[in-house]
Amino acid sequence: MAKILDRVTLGSIAPKLAELSNEVLFNDIWKREELSPRERSLVTLGALTALGREQQLTWHINFAQQNGLSRKEITEVFTHLAFYAGWPAAVSALGCLEGD
């Protein structure tokens, strides 16, 4: 399994990608007023689960909790996604929740 990169590690490996992630994604997209951070976390968890991006899920699960989602709500998101993103994707996502 590939190493999970946090912001600091990403910055040491790919400084420009880290800069773009911080400036464009987190300092622009995540701060737009049309969706709340909580809503953006719901969308992000859904997309990462559907695409099978488990390496990113653990970080975003923690971020979603910072944005006001409870573990119970996150569990419900993954349960709901089992029928739209597939059973294996949902179970893998739940494994990330239990591993945080």
C-alpha positions in Angstrom: 0.0 0.0 0.0 1.2 3.5 -0.9 2.2 5.9 1.9 -0.5 8.3 3.0 0.7 11.9 2.4 -0.3 14.7 4.7 0.2 18.3 3.8 3.7 18.5 5.2 4.9 15.4 3.5 3.3 16.4 0.2 5.0 19.7 0.5 8.4 18.1 0.9 7.9 15.8 -2.1 5.9 18.1 -4.5 6.0 21.7 -3.3 4.0 23.1 -6.2 1.2 20.6 -5.8 1.1 21.3 -2.1 1.0 25.0 -2.8 -1.9 24.6 -5.3 -3.8 22.3 -2.9 -3.5 24.9 -0.2 -4.2 28.0 -2.3 -6.8 26.8 -4.8 -8.5 23.9 -3.0 -8.4 24.8 0.7 -8.2 28.7 0.5 -10.6 29.1 -2.3 -12.9 26.1 -3.2 -13.5 25.0 0.4 -14.3 28.6 1.5 -16.9 29.4 -1.2 -20.2 30.5 0.5 -22.5 28.4 -1.7 -21.9 25.3 0.4 -21.0 25.0 4.0 -17.8 23.2 5.0 -20.1 20.4 6.4 -21.8 20.1 3.1 -18.5 20.0 1.3 -17.3 17.3 3.6 -20.4 15.2 2.7 -19.7 15.6 -1.0 -16.0 14.9 -0.6 -16.7 11.7 1.5 -19.1 10.6 -1.2 -16.7 11.2 -4.1 -13.7 9.6 -2.4 -15.8 6.6 -1.4 -17.3 6.2 -4.9 -13.8 6.5 -6.5 -12.2 4.1 -4.0 -9.7 6.7 -2.8 -9.1 5.2 0.6 -5.8 6.9 1.2 -7.5 10.3 1.2 -10.5 9.1 3.2 -8.9 8.9 6.6 -7.8 12.5 6.5 -11.2 13.7 5.1 -13.1 11.7 7.8 -11.1 13.7 10.4 -11.7 16.9 8.5 -15.4 16.1 8.2 -15.6 15.7 12.0 -13.9 19.1 12.4 -16.6 20.4 10.0 -19.4 19.2 12.3 -20.2 15.7 11.1 -20.5 13.0 13.9 -19.1 9.5 13.5 -22.8 8.3 13.5 -23.5 10.6 10.5 -20.4 9.5 8.7 -21.3 5.9 9.2 -24.7 6.7 7.7 -23.1 8.4 4.7 -21.1 5.2 4.0 -24.2 3.0 4.6 -26.2 5.1 2.1 -23.3 5.0 -0.4 -23.3 1.2 -0.4 -26.3 1.4 -2.7 -24.9 4.1 -5.0 -21.1 3.5 -5.0 -21.1 -0.2 -4.3 -20.9 -2.4 -1.3 -17.1 -2.9 -1.4 -16.5 0.8 -1.6 -18.8 1.5 1.4 -17.2 -1.3 3.5 -13.7 0.0 2.7 -14.8 3.5 3.7 -16.1 2.2 7.0 -12.7 0.5 7.5 -11.1 3.9 7.2 -13.6 5.3 9.8 -12.7 2.6 12.2 -9.0 3.1 11.6 -8.9 6.8 12.4 
